[in-house]
Amino acid sequence: MNETELINSLEFARELDSKDPISNIRNQFHIPIHNGHLANYFCGNSLGLQPEKTQSYIEQELEDWRKLGVEGHMKAKNPWFPYHEFLRGSTAKLVNASPNEVVVMNSLTANLHFLMVSFYRPDAKRFKVIFENNLFPSDRYALITQTKFHAQKGGGKLFDPDEALIELKPREGEYSLRTEDIIETIESNKDSLALVMLGGVNYFTGQVFDMASISEATHKAGAIFGLDLAHATGNVELKLHDWDVDFAAWCSYKYLNAGPGAVGGAFVHERHAEDFELPRFAGWWGNDPSTRFTMPEQFVPATGADGWQLSNAPVFSMAALRASMEVFDTVGMNTLLKKSKLLTGYLDFLIGEINKDTQGINHIDIITPSDARGCQLSLVIQSQGKALHNHLIENGVIADWRHPNVIRVAPVPLYNNFEDVFMLGKLLENGIRKVSGQNIST
């Protein structure tokens, strides 16, 4: 569908919904209520909505715990001992990896730290880390502390941590990073580069990076390529194995809808699967499962990503994730990606119409690249952006504000529809007129 076929009307939005082959999936999620009506929820990039099955999945584990106690590890309906195995196939399919390359465990930043223990191994020559502008703060803190931790060795200074971090910045007047600029930075630092660590999708701008090209350039420079996929998993196409990514980590509370603070996930490329010389912080759940319960004194890692596990599976959190992953398995990422493109395309069109109709009184700029985006559109308002965000909240739109000047909205194809997007467009237009002192349109 191209822009010339789009119409700014409620009837047209409803027509699109009537033709949507997965419109009924929306009914499998609980949508928040605002003033007695369904809210317009556009915050799946921060916290996904609860699938209807989540409660029964968690209650099943509570019931088995009540009835079986410790024997639930082997005798529960879904035995707890191999619980992470119930998620392996779905997770591998979602990120396009081999099953042994993925594991559900821990939380996002913890996983990044544990993986960097293995894959950020600086020395006096190679110690630099390239990362993106507007990196999520938790990732930035992780990188800073990792470089400081490694900078001291044997009582001396291995390298200056202040020289280790290279922040990619967009060209003047631009918000997004150009792939050619990223690759040029990699090539110009190839002799001292240890790690390139990016978000697959930048949390602030919503830009999807060319992960395949960046991975190739990183390895050509002799460095390691890692990803934070918090805003990518369940949102955009991923081919972690084929792109030759060394490691990745993600959360499951955004597009994967597993609930606040839910369990994270990790990917380790299979070429590292049996490299037991890689340093790692070990825990007993990462030990070879065939000897785990003999309580060996020496740690023998399981092969693949499982060898980075530390502790028992958080079963209740994983149960919530299972409920959501079953929806993904039913619908399929290809179908979701197709609808996502249509939803964001329609919103992009509506914002263009708003800018025409309001005659530039308070322009809305979409800083998310049109050719490199997932669900999220990041909007910069010429003035009074925070007032416009407040107007949206007051009228039942749940979106979020990111300092200093961005409203992030994410039409998620699992539970948002075209009518949602149309109504958001109307509220944006009315809000623009309100905060700019014009009469609100009808």
NUVEXLUM-171028 format. One record per residue (C-alpha): residue number from 1; residue in one letter; x, y, z. Coordinates in steps of 0.2 Angstrom, whole numbers. Each point is the difference from the previous one (the first is absolute). Example, Ala and Ser with C-alpha at 12.3 -4.5 7.8 and 13.67 -1.06 7.14 Angstrom:
BEGIN
SITE:num:residuo:u:v:w
SITE:1:A:62:-22:39
SITE:2:S:6:17:-3
This chain:
BEGIN
SITE:num:residuo:u:v:w
SITE:1:M:0:0:0
SITE:2:N:8:17:-5
SITE:3:E:-4:17:7
SITE:4:T:-11:5:-15
SITE:5:E:-12:-14:6
SITE:6:L:-2:6:18
SITE:7:I:-14:10:6
SITE:8:N:-2:10:16
SITE:9:S:-16:-6:6
SITE:10:L:-8:-11:14
SITE:11:E:-9:-10:-14
SITE:12:F:16:-4:-9
SITE:13:A:9:-5:16
SITE:14:R:-15:-12:4
SITE:15:E:1:-7:-18
SITE:16:L:19:-4:3
SITE:17:D:-5:-9:16
SITE:18:S:-13:-10:-9
SITE:19:K:13:-6:-12
SITE:20:D:13:-4:14
SITE:21:P:2:-19:0
SITE:22:I:6:1:18
SITE:23:S:-12:13:7
SITE:24:N:-7:-13:13
SITE:25:I:17:-2:8
SITE:26:R:-4:17:9
SITE:27:N:-13:-9:10
SITE:28:Q:13:-11:8
SITE:29:F:7:14:10
SITE:30:H:-6:11:14
SITE:31:I:-1:18:-5
SITE:32:P:0:13:14
SITE:33:I:-15:10:3
SITE:34:H:-1:20:1
SITE:35:N:-16:8:5
SITE:36:G:-10:-15:-3
SITE:37:H:7:-3:-18
SITE:38:L:14:-10:-7
SITE:39:A:16:10:0
SITE:40:N:10:4:-15
SITE:41:Y:15:-10:5
SITE:42:F:16:5:-10
SITE:43:C:13:-5:14
SITE:44:G:5:-18:-5
SITE:45:N:17:6:-3
SITE:46:S:1:3:19
SITE:47:L:-12:-14:7
SITE:48:G:-10:-11:-10
SITE:49:L:-18:-4:4
SITE:50:Q:-5:-16:10
SITE:51:P:-6:-15:-11
SITE:52:E:-16:-7:6
SITE:53:K:8:-17:3
SITE:54:T:14:7:12
SITE:55:Q:-10:-2:16
SITE:56:S:-5:-18:-3
SITE:57:Y:18:-4:-5
SITE:58:I:7:7:17
SITE:59:E:-15:-8:10
SITE:60:Q:5:-17:-7
SITE:61:E:17:2:7
SITE:62:L:-7:6:17
SITE:63:E:-11:-14:0
SITE:64:D:14:-13:-3
SITE:65:W:10:9:13
SITE:66:R:-14:-2:13
SITE:67:K:-3:-18:-4
SITE:68:L:17:-6:-3
SITE:69:G:13:11:9
SITE:70:V:17:-5:-5
SITE:71:E:-6:-14:-11
SITE:72:G:-6:12:-12
SITE:73:H:17:1:-8
SITE:74:M:-3:-17:-8
SITE:75:K:-19:-3:2
SITE:76:A:-8:16:-3
SITE:77:K:-11:1:-16
SITE:78:N:14:10:-7
SITE:79:P:15:-6:10
SITE:80:W:11:14:7
SITE:81:F:16:-8:-3
SITE:82:P:0:1:-19
SITE:83:Y:-12:15:0
SITE:84:H:12:11:-11
SITE:85:E:-1:-14:-13
SITE:86:F:-19:4:-3
SITE:87:L:6:17:-6
SITE:88:R:15:-5:-11
SITE:89:G:-9:-4:-16
SITE:90:S:-11:16:0
SITE:91:T:15:11:5
SITE:92:A:11:-7:-14
SITE:93:K:-13:2:-13
SITE:94:L:-3:18:6
SITE:95:V:18:5:-2
SITE:96:N:5:-12:-14
SITE:97:A:13:-10:9
SITE:98:S:4:-18:3
SITE:99:P:-9:-7:16
SITE:100:N:17:-2:9
SITE:101:E:4:18:-3
SITE:102:V:-14:7:11
SITE:103:V:-5:-1:18
SITE:104:V:-13:9:11
SITE:105:M:8:6:16
SITE:106:N:4:14:12
SITE:107:S:-4:18:-5
SITE:108:L:6:11:-14
SITE:109:T:14:10:8
SITE:110:A:6:-15:10
SITE:111:N:1:-10:-16
SITE:112:L:10:14:-8
SITE:113:H:13:0:14
SITE:114:F:1:-19:0
SITE:115:L:3:-1:-18
SITE:116:M:12:15:0
SITE:117:V:11:-10:12
SITE:118:S:2:-13:-14
SITE:119:F:1:12:-15
SITE:120:Y:7:16:6
SITE:121:R:18:-5:3
SITE:122:P:11:16:-2
SITE:123:D:18:1:0
SITE:124:A:13:14:-2
SITE:125:K:-3:0:-19
SITE:126:R:-18:-4:-2
SITE:127:F:-11:8:13
SITE:128:K:-12:12:-9
SITE:129:V:-19:-2:0
SITE:130:I:-11:8:-14
SITE:131:F:-18:4:6
SITE:132:E:-14:10:-7
SITE:133:N:-6:18:4
SITE:134:N:-15:0:12
SITE:135:L:4:-17:6
SITE:136:F:-12:-6:14
SITE:137:P:8:6:17
SITE:138:S:1:-18:7
SITE:139:D:10:-5:-15
SITE:140:R:11:15:2
SITE:141:Y:3:-3:18
SITE:142:A:4:-18:-4
SITE:143:L:13:5:-13
SITE:144:I:8:13:12
SITE:145:T:2:-12:14
SITE:146:Q:6:-14:-11
SITE:147:T:14:11:-7
SITE:148:K:5:7:18
SITE:149:F:0:-18:7
SITE:150:H:12:-6:-14
SITE:151:A:11:15:0
SITE:152:Q:9:-5:16
SITE:153:K:11:-15:-1
SITE:154:G:13:-7:12
SITE:155:G:0:17:9
SITE:156:G:4:9:-16
SITE:157:K:-10:9:-13
SITE:158:L:-3:-10:-16
SITE:159:F:-9:14:-9
SITE:160:D:-8:16:3
SITE:161:P:-19:-3:2
SITE:162:D:-4:18:-6
SITE:163:E:8:-5:-16
SITE:164:A:-9:-16:-2
SITE:165:L:-18:5:-4
SITE:166:I:-4:7:-17
SITE:167:E:-17:7:-2
SITE:168:L:-8:1:-18
SITE:169:K:-8:16:-3
SITE:170:P:-12:5:-14
SITE:171:R:5:14:-13
SITE:172:E:-4:17:5
SITE:173:G:-19:3:-2
SITE:174:E:-4:-18:-1
SITE:175:Y:-7:-12:13
SITE:176:S:5:-17:-7
SITE:177:L:17:-8:-3
SITE:178:R:5:-4:-18
SITE:179:T:6:-18:-2
SITE:180:E:15:7:-11
SITE:181:D:5:11:15
SITE:182:I:-1:-15:12
SITE:183:I:11:-11:-11
SITE:184:E:12:14:-3
SITE:185:T:2:2:19
SITE:186:I:3:-19:1
SITE:187:E:13:1:-13
SITE:188:S:9:15:6
SITE:189:N:2:-9:18
SITE:190:K:3:-17:-7
SITE:191:D:17:-2:9
SITE:192:S:-6:4:17
SITE:193:L:-18:-6:-1
SITE:194:A:-6:-14:12
SITE:195:L:-19:2:-1
SITE:196:V:-14:8:-9
SITE:197:M:-16:0:11
SITE:198:L:-16:7:-7
SITE:199:G:-18:-1:3
SITE:200:G:-8:-9:-15
SITE:201:V:-14:14:1
SITE:202:N:5:16:8
SITE:203:Y:-12:3:15
SITE:204:F:0:19:-3
SITE:205:T:-2:2:-19
SITE:206:G:-7:-17:-4
SITE:207:Q:13:-2:-14
SITE:208:V:3:-18:-5
SITE:209:F:19:-3:-3
SITE:210:D:7:-9:-15
SITE:211:M:6:-14:11
SITE:212:A:6:-11:-14
SITE:213:S:11:13:-7
SITE:214:I:7:6:17
SITE:215:S:3:-18:5
SITE:216:E:10:-3:-16
SITE:217:A:11:16:3
SITE:218:T:3:-4:18
SITE:219:H:7:-17:-3
SITE:220:K:10:6:-15
SITE:221:A:8:12:13
SITE:222:G:4:-15:11
SITE:223:A:-13:5:14
SITE:224:I:-15:-7:8
SITE:225:F:-18:5:-4
SITE:226:G:-13:0:14
SITE:227:L:-18:6:0
SITE:228:D:-13:6:12
SITE:229:L:-16:-5:-8
SITE:230:A:-12:6:13
SITE:231:H:-10:11:-13
SITE:232:A:3:-13:-14
SITE:233:T:-5:-17:6
SITE:234:G:-18:-3:-5
SITE:235:N:0:17:-10
SITE:236:V:11:-2:-15
SITE:237:E:8:-14:-11
SITE:238:L:15:-7:8
SITE:239:K:12:-13:-7
SITE:240:L:13:-1:14
SITE:241:H:8:-16:-6
SITE:242:D:2:5:-18
SITE:243:W:5:17:4
SITE:244:D:15:-8:10
SITE:245:V:-4:10:16
SITE:246:D:11:-5:14
SITE:247:F:-12:3:14
SITE:248:A:-16:8:4
SITE:249:A:-12:3:15
SITE:250:W:-18:6:1
SITE:251:C:-14:2:12
SITE:252:S:-17:-7:-2
SITE:253:Y:-11:13:8
SITE:254:K:-2:12:-15
SITE:255:Y:-5:-8:-16
SITE:256:L:0:-18:7
SITE:257:N:-14:5:13
SITE:258:A:7:-11:15
SITE:259:G:-4:13:13
SITE:260:P:10:13:10
SITE:261:G:18:-5:4
SITE:262:A:-2:-16:-9
SITE:263:V:14:-13:-4
SITE:264:G:12:5:-14
SITE:265:G:8:-10:-14
SITE:266:A:17:-3:-7
SITE:267:F:8:-5:-16
SITE:268:V:18:-7:-3
SITE:269:H:5:-5:-17
SITE:270:E:3:-18:-2
SITE:271:R:18:2:-5
SITE:272:H:3:4:18
SITE:273:A:-11:-15:6
SITE:274:E:15:-11:6
SITE:275:D:13:14:3
SITE:276:F:2:-5:18
SITE:277:E:15:11:2
SITE:278:L:-10:16:-1
SITE:279:P:-1:8:17
SITE:280:R:-17:0:8
SITE:281:F:-8:3:17
SITE:282:A:-7:-17:3
SITE:283:G:-15:-6:10
SITE:284:W:-6:-18:2
SITE:285:W:-14:1:-12
SITE:286:G:12:3:-14
SITE:287:N:9:-16:4
SITE:288:D:-1:-16:-11
SITE:289:P:-18:-6:5
SITE:290:S:5:-18:-1
SITE:291:T:11:3:16
SITE:292:R:-8:15:7
SITE:293:F:-8:-9:14
SITE:294:T:15:-9:5
SITE:295:M:6:17:7
SITE:296:P:17:-1:-8
SITE:297:E:13:12:7
SITE:298:Q:7:4:-17
SITE:299:F:-11:10:-12
SITE:300:V:-3:-9:-17
SITE:301:P:-10:12:-11
SITE:302:A:-15:-6:-10
SITE:303:T:3:2:-18
SITE:304:G:-8:15:-9
SITE:305:A:-9:14:8
SITE:306:D:-5:-11:14
SITE:307:G:17:1:7
SITE:308:W:-2:18:5
SITE:309:Q:-15:-4:12
SITE:310:L:3:3:18
SITE:311:S:-16:-4:10
SITE:312:N:-16:-10:0
SITE:313:A:-13:5:-12
SITE:314:P:-12:14:6
SITE:315:V:-15:-10:-4
SITE:316:F:-14:12:4
SITE:317:S:8:13:-12
SITE:318:M:4:-13:-13
SITE:319:A:-18:-6:1
SITE:320:A:-6:18:-5
SITE:321:L:12:0:-14
SITE:322:R:-6:-17:-6
SITE:323:A:-18:7:-1
SITE:324:S:6:14:-12
SITE:325:M:12:-11:-10
SITE:326:E:-15:-11:-4
SITE:327:V:-8:15:-9
SITE:328:F:16:4:-10
SITE:329:D:1:-19:-5
SITE:330:T:-18:1:-6
SITE:331:V:1:16:-10
SITE:332:G:18:0:-6
SITE:333:M:12:14:-1
SITE:334:N:-2:2:-19
SITE:335:T:-18:4:2
SITE:336:L:3:12:15
SITE:337:L:14:9:-10
SITE:338:K:-12:2:-15
SITE:339:K:-14:8:11
SITE:340:S:13:10:10
SITE:341:K:6:8:-16
SITE:342:L:-18:5:-5
SITE:343:L:-4:7:18
SITE:344:T:15:11:1
SITE:345:G:-2:5:-19
SITE:346:Y:-18:6:4
SITE:347:L:6:9:15
SITE:348:D:14:8:-10
SITE:349:F:-13:5:-13
SITE:350:L:-12:8:13
SITE:351:I:14:10:8
SITE:352:G:4:7:-18
SITE:353:E:-19:5:-1
SITE:354:I:1:8:17
SITE:355:N:15:11:-5
SITE:356:K:-10:5:-16
SITE:357:D:-16:4:9
SITE:358:T:8:10:14
SITE:359:Q:10:10:-13
SITE:360:G:16:-2:9
SITE:361:I:-6:8:17
SITE:362:N:10:-13:10
SITE:363:H:8:-13:-11
SITE:364:I:2:-18:4
SITE:365:D:16:-8:-5
SITE:366:I:2:-19:-1
SITE:367:I:18:-3:4
SITE:368:T:-2:-19:-3
SITE:369:P:7:-4:-17
SITE:370:S:-14:-6:-12
SITE:371:D:12:-13:-7
SITE:372:A:6:-7:16
SITE:373:R:-14:-1:13
SITE:374:G:-10:-13:10
SITE:375:C:-16:4:10
SITE:376:Q:7:16:8
SITE:377:L:-1:18:-7
SITE:378:S:9:13:10
SITE:379:L:-8:17:-2
SITE:380:V:8:17:3
SITE:381:I:-12:14:2
SITE:382:Q:6:18:-6
SITE:383:S:-6:7:17
SITE:384:Q:-9:-5:16
SITE:385:G:2:-18:-3
SITE:386:K:-2:-5:18
SITE:387:A:-17:10:0
SITE:388:L:-5:-11:-15
SITE:389:H:5:-16:9
SITE:390:N:-11:5:15
SITE:391:H:-15:4:-12
SITE:392:L:2:-18:-7
SITE:393:I:0:-7:18
SITE:394:E:-15:10:5
SITE:395:N:-9:-8:-15
SITE:396:G:4:-18:3
SITE:397:V:16:-2:-10
SITE:398:I:13:-10:9
SITE:399:A:17:5:-8
SITE:400:D:16:6:7
SITE:401:W:11:16:1
SITE:402:R:19:-1:-1
SITE:403:H:10:14:5
SITE:404:P:3:13:-7
SITE:405:N:-12:1:-14
SITE:406:V:-7:-17:-6
SITE:407:I:-17:-8:0
SITE:408:R:2:-19:-3
SITE:409:V:-15:-9:-8
SITE:410:A:0:-18:-4
SITE:411:P:-15:-8:-10
SITE:412:V:3:-18:5
SITE:413:P:-8:-12:-13
SITE:414:L:-5:-13:12
SITE:415:Y:-13:11:9
SITE:416:N:0:17:-9
SITE:417:N:-12:3:-14
SITE:418:F:-2:13:-14
SITE:419:E:-14:9:10
SITE:420:D:12:2:14
SITE:421:V:12:9:-12
SITE:422:F:-14:11:-7
SITE:423:M:-5:5:17
SITE:424:L:17:4:5
SITE:425:G:2:11:-16
SITE:426:K:-16:10:5
SITE:427:L:6:2:18
SITE:428:L:17:6:-7
SITE:429:E:-8:13:-11
SITE:430:N:-12:6:14
SITE:431:G:15:1:12
SITE:432:I:11:10:-12
SITE:433:R:-14:12:-3
SITE:434:K:-3:1:19
SITE:435:V:18:3:6
SITE:436:S:2:12:-15
SITE:437:G:-15:11:5
SITE:438:Q:-11:-5:-16
SITE:439:N:-18:-6:1
SITE:440:I:-1:-19:1
SITE:441:S:-6:-8:-16
SITE:442:T:-16:-11:1
